[in-house]
């Protein structure tokens, strides 16, 4: 890489990061930036003019050199001579591959032509809310002229592609005084001779549009507050949201399981409180980046915020059925021979006045980003309604993009989902030991995990190590408390939409002979293990039934529930209680598609919070071995002569829940390296 080449790429990345860091400039993964420069041709050694442009996928704020596509400009421009016309413009995307310079880099995006054909060294294409508000206003062309004069030119809606690149290049050539354009129904494009000038022009368009909307916009563009739609107080609002979330998640997962996200930001609550929200929501989003993630329109509950919960649930069921029918009709209206098959008729966005917004996706990030994009859409509607009226692109155009073969090809290139993708797990006692290992394995296999532990710091540490809030959240739970368990499931509903995999792992151990075991010792162990797992399973079953998606409950029991060892009356009896809960709940919950299984580990010494808390010393004393040799002692009494570690128990949890044992329930899996006295009979 030459110094000049490096400077050009470094400046492009720095500009991209600055623009992408501010949500006023563009949405997550939205827009693209480019720079033109020269680099030596590795074959001829002569300087070759190149285009570096953000490739398909990725995000401006975190763009790396590997996320850029590098193309030869002479070959890219030569494509104009073989362009077959707008009806066949999709063929040009494959042609971009023949313009690539060298190996590696990202796949060229559909917007590559826009960047390559515009005669400017640097080009930005962005999706700012303020710019899209003008782009989606009924008289956007007039407003653009009024806002910018002749420095920014209006370009009518056209689907992204080669023809749009030709259009923008022609606009730039015909208006040499212009620094950019507003793309109808889409966003903005700016250019400049230097990277600094291009960034300055982009920010000028965005900030000028913001000021114009603020200065010329009318108050309350969404109309007056609608009676009964006022935001509920925060505590009541979140309790209502948690009660609705599992049911809504189940509806949104009718065709494909989904992870949920809840948003009750001020922008969402204000929009849903206003008279005009039903009309505007029905119009759907407009910018392609928006509706590709939010679907053509949301589902909106049309009841007052404090309607009885049962009434709200029944009405959501009716609205969901109608939504699915309308979506099928939308598909059938616009599908043509060769259109991709309908992907699913469930909503990606569900709006509940007074409460907030539920959004859904194949993972937490996708669900969260869908919510962010709908907030962008709300901002766009507010701006357009403030100075004009909101007028999104035609439904037929939305369909052409939603069911675009190029989008379908992008979906086909995505890696296969992991075995536990879309599953939401709650693991008790997950702050250390077996629970932490289980949480790690579940996240590694694609699940979202609620890390529950009575030690708040340990729970937070575990969750932080699992990849952040899109992967795991921490909750503080004493499993002897019904209230704390219920609160943990409410937090799970708000974080991920519900729960469909529960691991009852919380435990405590005291090793004492019968005559030294007090009633308090007995109550402590039975309160945490049999009672705690009963309370957790009861709350899990309640939530899983609301979702209607089945589920898994796994008990981390013990070989001590089968094996009768010395000085272990309270712990052994507690584990035997848990073991029979597995059988009882498997028999009761099977009709709901909920499988209940158990795991019987031998003593897990290394990494165990229980053993570190005194149980190890007690058991070592019983067996007459040094505490540091206890794991080795346990291993030598097994058939395989192997020590059991937390990861081995986690492996068994995955084996039971990862899909291959879909017809197994009421079973206990020994993870004890072979303790003959604990063989199941």
C-alpha positions in Angstrom: 0.0 0.0 0.0 1.5 3.3 -1.0 1.5 6.3 1.3 -1.0 8.2 -0.9 -3.3 5.2 -1.0 -3.1 4.8 2.7 -3.9 8.5 3.3 -6.9 8.3 1.1 -8.3 5.2 2.8 -7.5 6.5 6.3 -9.2 9.8 5.6 -12.3 8.0 4.2 -12.5 5.8 7.3 -12.1 8.7 9.7 -14.8 10.6 7.9 -17.1 7.6 8.0 -16.6 7.1 11.7 -17.4 10.8 12.5 -20.5 10.7 10.4 -21.6 7.3 11.7 -21.1 8.2 15.3 -23.9 10.8 15.3 -27.4 9.3 14.8 -28.6 12.6 13.4 -26.5 11.9 10.4 -27.5 8.4 9.5 -29.1 5.3 11.0 -27.2 2.1 12.1 -25.8 0.3 9.0 -27.3 3.0 6.8 -25.6 5.0 4.0 -22.2 4.7 2.5 -19.2 6.8 1.8 -16.5 6.7 -0.9 -13.2 8.2 -2.0 -11.3 8.2 -5.3 -7.6 8.0 -5.7 -4.7 6.2 -7.3 -2.7 3.2 -6.6 -0.1 1.2 -8.6 -1.4 -1.6 -10.8 0.4 -4.7 -9.5 0.8 -6.0 -13.0 1.9 -3.0 -15.0 3.2 -0.8 -12.1 1.4 2.2 -13.6 -0.9 4.4 -11.4 -4.6 3.3 -11.7 -7.5 5.4 -10.6 -9.6 3.5 -8.0 -12.8 3.9 -6.0 -12.9 2.9 -2.4 -16.5 2.6 -1.2 -18.2 1.1 1.8 -19.4 -2.4 0.8 -22.6 -4.3 1.3 -23.4 -4.5 5.0 -21.5 -3.0 7.9 -21.9 0.3 9.7 -20.2 3.7 9.0 -19.4 4.2 12.7 -17.3 1.0 12.9 -16.2 0.7 9.3 -12.8 -0.9 8.7 -10.6 -1.1 5.6 -11.9 -4.7 5.2 -15.4 -3.3 4.9 -14.4 -1.3 1.8 -14.7 -2.5 -1.8 -12.0 -1.3 -4.1 -12.9 -0.9 -7.8 -11.1 0.3 -10.9 -12.8 3.5 -12.1 -12.0 3.0 -15.7 -13.9 -0.3 -15.8 -16.7 1.0 -13.6 -17.3 3.9 -15.9 -17.1 1.7 -18.9 -20.2 -0.1 -17.7 -22.2 2.8 -18.9 -21.6 1.6 -22.5 -23.1 -1.9 -21.7 -25.9 -0.8 -19.4 -29.0 -2.7 -20.7 -31.5 -0.2 -19.2 -33.5 0.2 -16.1 -35.5 -3.0 -16.5 -32.3 -5.0 -16.3 -30.3 -2.8 -14.1 -29.9 -5.5 -11.4 -27.5 -7.3 -13.8 -25.0 -4.5 -13.2 -24.4 -5.6 -9.6 -22.7 -8.8 -10.9 -20.8 -6.6 -13.3 -19.2 -4.7 -10.4 -17.3 -7.9 -9.6 -15.4 -7.5 -12.8 -14.3 -4.1 -11.8 -12.7 -5.1 -8.5 -9.1 -4.3 -7.8 -7.2 -7.0 -6.0 -8.4 -9.6 -3.5 -10.3 -9.2 -0.3 -12.5 -6.4 0.7 -16.3 -6.3 0.9 -18.8 -7.1 -1.8 -19.8 -3.9 -3.7 -23.2 -2.6 -2.7 -26.1 -1.6 -4.8 -25.1 2.1 -4.4 -21.6 1.6 -5.9 -22.7 3.2 -9.2 -23.8 6.4 -7.4 -20.3 6.8 -5.9 -18.4 5.8 -9.0 -20.3 7.8 -11.7 -20.5 11.1 -9.8 -17.6 13.3 -10.9 -16.3 14.1 -7.5 -13.4 12.7 -5.6 -15.5 12.1 -2.4 -19.1 11.2 -2.1 -21.4 10.6 1.0 -24.8 8.9 0.8 -26.7 9.2 4.2 -30.1 8.7 5.7 -30.6 11.5 8.2 -34.0 12.0 9.7 -34.1 15.6 8.7 -33.2 14.9 5.1 -35.7 12.0 4.8 -38.4 14.3 6.2 -38.0 16.6 3.2 -37.6 13.6 0.9 -40.9 12.1 2.2 -43.0 15.3 2.3 -45.8 15.6 -0.2 -44.2 18.7 -1.7 -40.6 17.7 -1.0 -39.3 19.3 -4.2 -40.6 22.7 -3.4 -39.4 22.4 0.2 -35.9 21.4 -0.9 -35.7 24.5 -3.1 -37.0 26.7 -0.3 -34.6 25.2 2.2 -31.4 25.2 0.1 -31.9 27.4 -2.9 -29.9 26.0 -5.8 -27.1 24.5 -3.7 -29.0 21.2 -3.2 -31.1 19.6 -6.0 -34.2 17.4 -5.8 -34.0 13.9 -7.4 -37.3 12.1 -7.7 -37.7 8.7 -6.2 -36.0 5.9 -7.9 -35.1 2.5 -6.5 -31.3 2.3 -5.6 -29.3 1.0 -8.5 -27.3 1.8 -11.6 -29.9 4.1 -13.0 -30.0 6.2 -9.8 -26.3 6.6 -10.1 -26.7 7.9 -13.6 -29.4 10.2 -12.5 -27.3 11.7 -9.7 -24.3 12.1 -12.0 -26.4 13.9 -14.5 -27.8 16.2 -11.8 -24.3 17.0 -10.5 -23.1 17.8 -14.1 -26.1 20.0 -14.8 -25.8 21.9 -11.5 -22.1 22.7 -10.9 -23.0 25.0 -8.1 -24.7 22.1 -6.1 -23.1 20.4 -3.2 -25.5 17.5 -3.0 -29.1 16.4 -3.6 -32.2 15.2 -1.7 -33.3 11.8 -3.0 -37.1 11.6 -3.0 -38.3 8.9 -0.5 -34.8 8.0 0.3 -32.1 10.3 1.8 -29.3 12.6 0.8 -26.1 12.5 -1.3 -23.3 15.0 -1.0 -19.9 15.4 -2.7 -16.7 17.3 -2.5 -13.3 17.7 -4.0 -11.7 16.7 -0.7 -12.7 14.5 2.1 -13.1 17.5 4.4 -15.3 19.4 1.8 -17.5 16.4 1.3 -18.1 15.9 5.0 -18.7 19.6 5.4 -21.3 19.5 2.6 -23.0 16.5 4.2 -23.3 18.2 7.5 -24.4 21.4 5.9 -27.3 19.6 4.2 -28.3 17.8 7.4 -28.1 20.7 9.8 -29.7 23.1 7.4 -32.7 20.7 7.0 -32.9 20.4 10.8 -33.0 24.2 11.2 -35.5 24.6 8.4 -37.9 22.0 10.0 -37.5 23.6 13.4 -38.1 27.2 12.1 -40.9 26.5 9.7 -42.6 23.5 11.3 -45.9 23.8 13.1 -46.4 22.8 16.7 -47.8 19.4 17.5 -47.5 17.9 14.0 -49.1 14.7 15.2 -52.2 16.5 16.5 -53.6 16.8 20.0 -53.4 14.0 22.6 -55.9 11.2 22.0 -58.0 10.4 25.1 -56.9 7.2 26.7 -53.5 7.1 24.9 -51.5 9.2 27.3 -48.3 7.5 28.5 -48.8 5.5 31.7 -46.5 6.3 34.6 -43.2 4.5 34.2 -43.7 1.7 36.8 -47.1 0.9 35.6 -46.0 1.2 32.0 -43.2 -1.3 32.4 -45.3 -3.7 34.3 -47.9 -3.6 31.6 -45.2 -4.1 28.9 -43.8 -7.1 30.8 -47.2 -8.7 31.0 -47.9 -8.1 27.3 -44.4 -9.0 25.9 -44.5 -12.8 26.0 -47.9 -12.9 24.4 -46.9 -10.4 21.7 -43.7 -12.3 21.1 -45.7 -15.5 20.6 -47.8 -13.8 18.0 -44.8 -12.3 16.2 -43.2 -15.8 16.1 -46.1 -17.5 14.4 -44.1 -18.2 11.2 -40.5 -18.0 12.6 -39.3 -17.8 16.3 -38.3 -14.2 17.1 -36.4 -12.4 19.9 -38.0 -9.2 21.2 -37.0 -5.7 22.2 -39.1 -3.1 24.1 -38.8 0.7 23.6 -40.7 3.3 25.6 -38.7 6.3 24.6 -40.2 9.8 24.7 -40.5 9.9 20.9 -42.4 6.7 20.7 -44.8 7.5 23.6 -45.5 10.9 22.3 -46.3 9.6 18.8 -48.6 6.9 20.2 -50.4 9.5 22.4 -51.5 11.7 19.5 -54.6 11.7 17.3 -52.8 11.2 14.0 -50.8 8.1 15.0 -53.2 5.5 13.5 -53.2 7.3 10.1 -49.5 7.7 10.0 -48.6 4.2 11.2 -50.9 2.8 8.5 -48.9 4.7 5.8 -45.8 2.7 6.9 -42.2 3.7 6.7 -40.6 5.1 3.6 -36.8 5.0 3.4 -35.7 1.6 2.1 -33.4 1.1 5.1 -36.4 1.6 7.3 -39.0 -0.7 5.9 -36.6 -3.5 5.2 -36.2 -3.8 8.9 -39.7 -2.7 10.1 -41.8 -4.3 7.4 -44.3 -2.4 5.3 -46.2 -1.2 8.3 -46.6 -1.9 12.1 -49.4 -3.5 14.0 -51.1 -0.9 16.2 -53.3 -1.8 19.2 -56.4 0.3 19.1 -57.4 0.2 22.7 -56.9 2.7 25.6 -53.7 2.3 27.6 -55.6 1.0 30.7 -57.9 -1.4 28.9 -58.1 -4.7 30.9 -55.2 -7.0 30.1 -57.4 -9.8 28.9 -59.2 -7.4 26.6 -55.9 -6.2 25.2 -54.6 -9.7 24.6 -57.8 -10.7 22.8 -57.7 -7.6 20.6 -54.1 -8.2 19.8 -55.0 -11.7 18.7 -57.7 -10.3 16.4 -55.4 -7.6 15.0 -52.6 -10.1 14.4 -54.9 -12.4 12.4 -56.0 -9.4 10.3 -52.4 -8.2 9.9 -51.4 -11.6 8.5 -54.3 -11.7 6.1 -53.5 -8.1 4.9 -49.8 -9.0 4.5 -50.6 -12.0 2.4 -52.9 -9.8 0.2 -50.0 -7.2 -0.1 -47.7 -10.0 -1.3 -50.2 -11.4 -3.7 -51.0 -7.9 -5.1 -47.5 -7.2 -6.1 -45.7 -10.6 -6.6 -44.7 -11.4 -10.1 -43.3 -14.6 -11.6 -39.9 -15.0 -10.2 -40.6 -13.1 -7.0 -39.0 -14.7 -3.9 -41.4 -16.6 -1.7 -43.2 -14.8 1.0 -40.9 -14.8 4.0 -43.4 -14.5 6.8 -46.6 -12.6 7.6 -46.0 -11.5 11.2 -45.3 -7.9 12.2 -41.8 -6.8 13.1 -43.2 -3.8 15.0 -46.1 -3.8 17.4 -47.2 -0.4 18.9 -49.2 -0.2 22.1 -50.4 3.4 23.0 -49.5 4.4 26.5 -47.0 1.6 26.8 -44.5 1.6 24.0 -43.1 -0.4 21.1 -42.3 -4.1 20.7 -39.9 -5.0 17.9 -38.8 -8.4 16.7 -36.0 -10.1 14.8 -33.8 -13.2 14.4 -31.6 -12.0 17.3 -31.6 -9.3 19.9 -29.5 -6.9 17.8 -31.9 -7.2 14.8 -34.9 -6.6 17.1 -33.2 -3.6 18.7 -32.2 -2.1 15.4 -35.7 -2.5 14.1 -36.9 -0.4 17.0 -34.2 2.2 16.3 -35.3 2.4 12.7 -38.9 2.9 13.6 -37.9 5.8 15.9 -36.1 7.2 12.8 -39.4 6.8 10.9 -41.3 8.6 13.7 -38.8 11.5 13.4 -39.3 11.5 9.7 -43.1 11.6 10.0 -42.8 14.4 12.5 -40.6 16.5 10.3 -42.7 15.9 7.1 -46.0 16.6 8.9 -44.6 19.8 10.5 -44.0 21.5 7.2 -46.2 19.5 4.8 -47.8 16.1 5.0 -46.0 12.7 5.1 -46.1 11.0 1.7 -44.1 7.8 1.6 -43.3 6.0 -1.6 -45.9 3.8 -3.2 -46.7 0.4 -1.7 -45.7 -1.3 -5.0 -42.2 0.3 -4.7 -41.9 -0.9 -1.2 -42.7 -4.4 -2.3 -40.1 -4.2 -5.1 -37.4 -3.5 -2.5 -38.7 -5.9 0.2 -38.8 -8.7 -2.3 -35.9 -7.6 -4.4 -33.9 -10.6 -5.7 -30.7 -8.7 -4.6 -32.0 -8.6 -1.0 -32.9 -12.2 -1.3 -29.4 -13.0 -2.4 -28.0 -11.1 0.5 -30.2 -13.2 2.9 -28.9 -16.4 1.2 -25.3 -15.4 1.9 -25.9 -15.1 5.6 -24.4 -17.9 7.8 -26.8 -20.6 9.0 -28.2 -19.7 12.4 -26.7 -21.3 15.5 -28.6 -24.2 17.2 -30.1 -21.9 20.0 -30.7 -18.8 17.8 -33.9 -17.0 18.9 -33.9 -18.9 22.3 -34.1 -16.9 25.5 -32.6 -18.6 28.5 -32.8 -17.7 32.2 -30.2 -19.4 34.4 -30.3 -19.2 38.2 -27.1 -19.2 40.1 -25.3 -18.1 37.0 -22.8 -15.8 38.7 -20.3 -18.5 39.2 -19.5 -22.2 38.7 -21.9 -24.4 36.8 -24.3 -21.6 36.2 -21.7 -19.4 34.6 -20.4 -22.2 32.4 -24.0 -22.9 31.3 -24.6 -19.3 30.5 -21.4 -19.2 28.4 -22.3 -22.3 26.5 -25.9 -21.1 25.7 -24.6 -17.7 24.4 -22.0 -19.5 22.3 -24.7 -21.5 20.8 -26.8 -18.5 19.9 -29.1 -18.0 22.8 -29.8 -14.7 24.7 -29.3 -15.3 28.5 -30.7 -13.7 31.6 -28.0 -14.2 34.2 -29.8 -14.6 37.6 -27.9 -14.7 40.8 -28.3 -13.4 44.4 -24.8 -11.8 44.1 -25.4 -8.8 42.0 -21.7 -8.2 41.3 -21.2 -11.8 40.1 -24.2 -11.7 37.9 -23.1 -8.4 36.3 -19.6 -9.8 35.8 -20.9 -12.9 34.1 -23.3 -11.0 31.8 -20.6 -8.5 30.9 -18.3 -11.3 29.8 -20.9 -12.7 27.5 -20.9 -9.9 24.9 -23.1 -7.1 26.3 -26.8 -6.5 26.5 -27.6 -7.9 23.1 -26.4 -11.3 24.4 -27.0 -11.2 28.2 -28.4 -9.2 31.0 -28.0 -9.6 34.7 -30.7 -9.7 37.3 -30.4 -10.0 41.1 -32.5 -12.9 42.4 -32.9 -14.8 45.7 -34.8 -17.8 44.5 -36.5 -18.2 47.8 -38.4 -15.0 47.0 -41.5 -15.3 44.8 -41.4 -11.5 44.2 -37.8 -11.5 43.1 -38.4 -14.5 40.7 -41.4 -12.8 39.2 -39.4 -9.6 38.8 -36.6 -11.5 37.1 -39.0 -12.9 34.5 -40.4 -9.4 34.0 -36.9 -8.1 33.3 -36.4 -11.0 30.8 -39.6 -10.1 29.0 -38.6 -6.4 28.7 -35.0 -7.4 27.6 -35.8 -10.2 25.1 -39.6 -10.6 24.9 -39.9 -13.6 27.1 -38.2 -16.8 28.2 -38.3 -20.3 26.6 -35.3 -22.0 28.3 -34.8 -22.1 32.1 -32.0 -23.8 34.0 -32.7 -24.3 37.7 -29.1 -24.3 38.9 -29.1 -22.2 42.1 -28.0 -24.2 45.1 -26.3 -24.4 48.5 -24.7 -27.3 50.4 -24.0 -28.2 54.0 -22.4 -31.5 54.9 -23.5 -32.7 58.4 -24.4 -35.9 60.1 -28.1 -36.4 60.9 -27.8 -35.5 64.5 -25.9 -32.3 63.8 -28.3 -31.2 61.0 -30.6 -28.4 62.4 -34.0 -27.5 61.2 -32.5 -24.3 59.9 -30.0 -26.3 57.9 -32.8 -28.3 56.4 -34.9 -25.3 55.7 -32.1 -23.4 54.1 -31.3 -26.1 51.6 -34.9 -27.0 50.8 -35.8 -23.3 50.5 -33.1 -22.7 47.8 -33.3 -25.9 45.9 -36.7 -27.6 45.8 -38.7 -24.5 46.7 -36.6 -22.2 44.6 -36.7 -24.4 41.5 -40.5 -24.9 42.0 -41.0 -21.2 42.1 -38.8 -20.6 39.1 -40.4 -23.4 37.1 -43.9 -22.1 38.0 -43.1 -18.6 36.7 -41.4 -20.1 33.6 -44.4 -22.2 32.8 -46.7 -19.2 33.1 -44.5 -17.2 30.7 -44.1 -20.1 28.2 -47.8 -20.7 28.1 -48.4 -17.0 27.3 -45.9 -17.3 24.4 -47.3 -20.5 23.1 -43.9 -21.5 21.7 -43.1 -24.5 24.0 -39.9 -24.4 25.9 -37.3 -26.2 28.0 -36.8 -26.4 31.8 -33.6 -28.1 32.9 -32.9 -29.0 36.6 -29.3 -29.2 37.7 -29.9 -31.9 40.2 -27.2 -34.2 41.5 -26.1 -37.8 41.6 -26.8 -37.4 45.4 -30.5 -37.4 44.5 -29.9 -41.1 43.7 -26.8 -42.0 45.6 -27.0 -42.3 49.4 -23.8 -40.9 50.9 -22.8 -40.2 54.5 -23.5 -37.0 56.4 -25.7 -35.6 53.6 -29.3 -35.9 54.7 -30.5 -32.3 53.9 -28.7 -31.9 50.6 -29.4 -35.4 49.3 -33.1 -35.1 50.2 -33.3 -31.7 48.5 -31.8 -33.0 45.4 -34.1 -36.0 45.4 -37.1 -33.6 45.6 -35.8 -31.7 42.6 -35.3 -34.9 40.7 -39.0 -35.9 41.2 -40.1 -32.3 40.2 -38.6 -33.1 36.8 -40.9 -36.1 36.4 -44.0 -34.3 37.7 -43.6 -31.2 35.6 -42.7 -33.3 32.5 -46.0 -35.1 32.9 -48.0 -31.8 33.4 -46.4 -29.5 30.9 -45.9 -31.8 28.0 -49.3 -30.7 26.6 -47.8 -27.2 26.2 -44.8 -28.4 24.3 -42.6 -27.7 27.4 -39.9 -30.3 28.0 -38.5 -30.9 31.5 -35.3 -32.7 32.0 -32.6 -33.0 34.7 -28.9 -33.4 34.9 -27.1 -35.3 37.7 -23.5 -34.2 38.1 -21.0 -35.7 40.4 -19.2 -33.3 42.7 -18.0 -30.4 40.6 -15.1 -29.0 42.6 -13.1 -26.7 40.4 -14.8 -23.4 39.7 -17.7 -24.2 42.0 -19.1 -21.5 44.2 -20.7 -24.2 46.5 -17.4 -26.0 47.1 -15.5 -22.8 47.6 -18.1 -21.8 50.2 -17.3 -24.5 52.7 -18.9 -27.6 51.2 -15.5 -28.7 49.8 -13.9 -28.7 53.2 -16.8 -30.5 54.7 -16.8 -33.3 52.1 -13.0 -33.6 52.2 -13.3 -34.1 56.0 -15.9 -36.8 55.5 -13.8 -38.7 53.1 -10.5 -38.0 54.9 -8.7 -36.4 52.0 -7.0 -33.0 51.7 -9.5 -30.4 50.3 -7.1 -29.6 47.4 -7.2 -33.3 46.4 -11.0 -33.6 46.6 -11.6 -33.3 42.8 -9.0 -36.0 42.2 -10.6 -38.2 44.9 -14.0 -37.9 43.2 -12.5 -38.7 39.8 -10.8 -41.9 41.1 -14.1 -43.3 42.4 -15.7 -43.1 38.9 -15.6 -45.7 36.1 -13.9 -43.2 33.7 -11.5 -41.8 36.3 -12.2 -38.3 35.1 -13.0 -35.2 37.1 -16.3 -33.4 36.3 -16.0 -29.7 35.5 -18.6 -27.0 35.1 -18.2 -27.1 31.3 -19.2 -30.8 31.2 -22.5 -29.9 32.9 -23.0 -27.1 30.4 -22.4 -29.5 27.6 -25.3 -31.7 28.9 -27.6 -28.7 29.1 -26.9 -27.9 25.4 -27.4 -31.6 24.5 -30.8 -31.5 26.0 -31.9 -28.2 24.5 -30.0 -27.9 21.2 -32.5 -29.7 19.1 -31.4 -33.3 18.6 -33.3 -34.5 21.7 -36.5 -32.8 20.7 -38.6 -35.8 21.8 -37.0 -36.3 25.2 -38.7 -35.2 28.4 -38.8 -36.4 32.0 -35.2 -37.8 31.7 -32.1 -37.4 34.0 -28.7 -37.3 32.3 -25.8 -38.4 34.6 -22.7 -36.3 34.2 -20.6 -38.1 36.8 -17.9 -39.9 34.8 -19.6 -43.2 35.9 -20.7 -43.6 39.5 -22.2 -47.1 39.6 -24.0 -46.5 42.8 -25.9 -43.6 41.1 -27.0 -45.5 38.0 -30.6 -44.8 37.2 -33.0 -47.6 37.6 
